[in-house]
C-alpha cells in the first residue's frame, strides 16, 4: 500500500489542490479507530516510573542528540531528523509486538503514554532546539496535535459503551488505518510532486539517512531492555522502532516545507523493512539458543 500510494500521488493530477485540512481529518480518524483496540487490561503493565524514564530517554534526549548531530553534518535534514525522532510509538506497534512475541501490554500502554505527551513535547522541542526558525509555527503545531491526538481519544470514549459500534471498530480498525495511511501518502506525494521530480537525488539521500535513524531506534530500544525479560526487551524495541511516522508526515505537510513531509514518506520504506529485519534477528537468536541447548543435551 505504501508504494501504491506513492505511485497514485505521482500520477493523478490535481491532488496538489487538496485542502490540507483533509490531512488533519485522516490523522485524527486514524487515532480514533486505533483507540478501540486498547482495553483496560492493557494498562495492567503500566509503570509510570519506568515509562517516564524510557520516554524521556527515547523520545526527548535521543531526538535532541540526533538533531544536534544532523545540524553539524547534514543541516538541510536537521528538522526532518528531529520531527521523525520525536514521533511516538505507532498504532501498528502492538500488532508487531504480538507477531514477534513481545510484551503487548507494555507496547500498548507505551503507545498511549507516548502519544498523549506529543502535543506538548513536539512544539516544546522545536521551540527549544530550533526556536528561531519555527517560532511562528509553534502554536499551530500545538493546535494540530491536540486535534489529531487528544480530540479523537476524547470523542471515542462515549462510543466505547455501544457494543455494536465498538465491536465493528475493533474488527475493522487495522484495515481502516491502512487505508487512512495510504490516503495520507497519496496527499503528501501529490502535493510535493514537483519537489520529488525536480530533485531525485533527495530521495536516495533521505533513504540513506532515515535507514541509519531506524537502525539507531531499534538498537536503542534493544539496549534499553538489557536487564528485562525477553518479552519486555522486544516490546521496548518495537516501541522505539515502530514509530508513528504517519503522524509526522501529516504534521510536516501542515507546518513545514514539502521536503520534510517527503522525508517522512520515504521513511515508510525502512520503517517496513526494519520490522522484517528485527524479526530475522530474533529468529537468529532463537536458532542460536536452540543449537546451544541441543549441544548441551548431546554432551550430557
Protein Blocks (a to p, Z undefined) as FASTA:
>chain_A
ZZmmmmmmmmmghklmpcfklmmmmmmmmmmmmmmmpcfklmmmpcfklmmmmmmmmmmm
mmmmmmmmmmmmmmmlmmmmmmmmmpccdfklmmmmmmnopafklmmmmmmmmmmmmmmm
mmmmmmmmmmmmmmmmmmmmmmmmmmmmmmmmmmmmmmmmmmklmmmmmmmmmmmmmmmm
mmmmmmmmmmmmmmmmmmmmlmmmmmmmmmmmmmmmmmmmmmmmmmmcfklmmmmmmmmm
mccfklmmmmmmmmmcfklmmmmmmmmmmmmmmmmmmmmmmmmmmmmmmmmmmmmmmmZZ
